[in-house]
């Protein structure tokens, strides 16, 4: 019985220690706080807004990929799960990034400091409630870069009879 007890204690201690290193909720220490919201444009169109606040000194990358540096620079991605209930209108947009020359990869990169807002316009194709799901992935850097695990999102938006195709 004693070996089982010691195994349980060992597991609890090592698991707690690992979680403490990764942050309060078991995830990486967050240097970027994401807030999602929607803004109704008309009966069938919405803007989906992803606001990101970055800790002081940290930056994230633009949604624009840097040609020839895909292995060094991970562009921010917001990916939408296809659903017949909505259509993407145009491309994902972002607040203006800051161009900076990166000596290590010898290329100019596009960065966001402090706060960035990503926006995607959508059109509902249904008169009922539509669930818009997806995930976002990004890289954050200070002296070194971290790649937090991707996060998922959901928007539940109400269509109108005018939206039905």
N, C-alpha and C positions, 0 to 999 in steps of 0.2 A: 504494500500500500504506500510506503514511503517514497519509492521511486516515482510513482504516478504523481504524488503530491508535489515533489520537487520539479518534475517536468512541467506541471501546470504553473507553478510559481515562476520558473524560468521563462516560459512562454509569455506570461503576463508582463514580466519585467522587460523582456526584450521587445515585445510588441509596443509597450508604452513608450520606451525609449525611441523606437523608430518613429512613432507618431509625433513625439515631441520635436524631433529633428525636421519633420516634414511640415509642421504647422499644427494649429489647434484641431482642425477637422480631419487630419490624416492626409491632406493634400499639401502641395508645396506651399512655402511661405508666399503669400500673395503680394506681389509688388504692383499688380494691376487689378483694379476693381472695376468689373463690368456691370453696367446697369442697362437693361433693355426696356424699351417702351414703344408704343405705337402712336401715331398721329393720324387721325382721320382727315383725308383730303376732300373726299366727296362720298357719295353713297356706296361706291364700290372700290375706291382706292385708298390705300394707307401708305404711310412711310413707316418703315420699321427702323428704329433708331437704337444703335449700340454705342453708348457713351462709355469711354474708358478713362479712368483717372489713374495716373501712374505715380508711384512714390517718387519723391525728390531724387534726382540723379539717374533715374531709370528711363529707358526709352524702349519703344517697340518699333517695328518696321511697318512701312506702308503696305498697301495691298498690291502695289506694283512690284513684279518680280524683277530682280537684277540679273540681266542676261549674263551668263557665264559665272554667276556666283550662287547658283541655286543650292549648292551644298553648304555654303557658309552663311547665307542670309536667308532666313525663312520668312517670306512675306506673310502678313496677316491674312487669314482666309476666313470668310464666313460662308458656309456651305448650306444650301437649302435642300431639304428632302422634297423631291418631286411629289406633287399632289394635284389632281385635276381641279381642286377647289380654288386654285389661285394661279396667277401668272406673274412672273417677274417683269417689271417694267423698267427697261434700261439696265444699266450696270450698277453695281455697288459703288458708292461714292465715299469720300473721306474728306475731313478737313485737310487743309494744305500741309503736306509734310515739309520738313526741313532737310534740304540736301546737304550731305556732309561727305567729305572724302575719307574713305577708310584705307589707312596705310597697309593693313595686313592683307587685304584682298586687292588693293590697288584699283578701287572702283568707287564711284560716288554712290552712296546709298541714300534712301529716303526714310527719314526718322520722324517719330512723334515723341514729344516730351510733354510732361504734365497732364494734358488731356487731349483726347482725340474722339471724334464722332464719326462713325460709319453709318451710312444710310442706304436703305434699299427700298425702292417704291414697289408696291405690289398691287395687282388688281384682282379682286375676288370674282370668281366665276360661278357663284352659288348664292341661292337665297337663304341658305341655312348657315349655321356656325361653321367656320373653317379653322382647322388646326394647321398652323404653319410651324414646322419643326426644322431643326437643323443643328449645326454645331459650329463653334468658332475655335480656331487654332492660331496661336501666335507665339512669338519669341520675345522675351524681354531681356535687356542687357544693362549692365552697369560696367564693372570691370570685366566681367565674364557674362556669357549669355545663358539663359535658362529657357527650357521649353516646357511650360506647364502642360499637364494633360489637357486634352481638348475638353470643352464644356458644351453641353447641349442647351438648347433653348426651345421654347414653345410660345406661340402667340395664338390665342383663341379670338378670332374676329368674326363679327356677325355680318353676314351678307344681307342683301335686300332683294326683293323680286326683280329690281332693275339689273342686278348683277348676273342673273342666270343667263347662260349662253343660249 
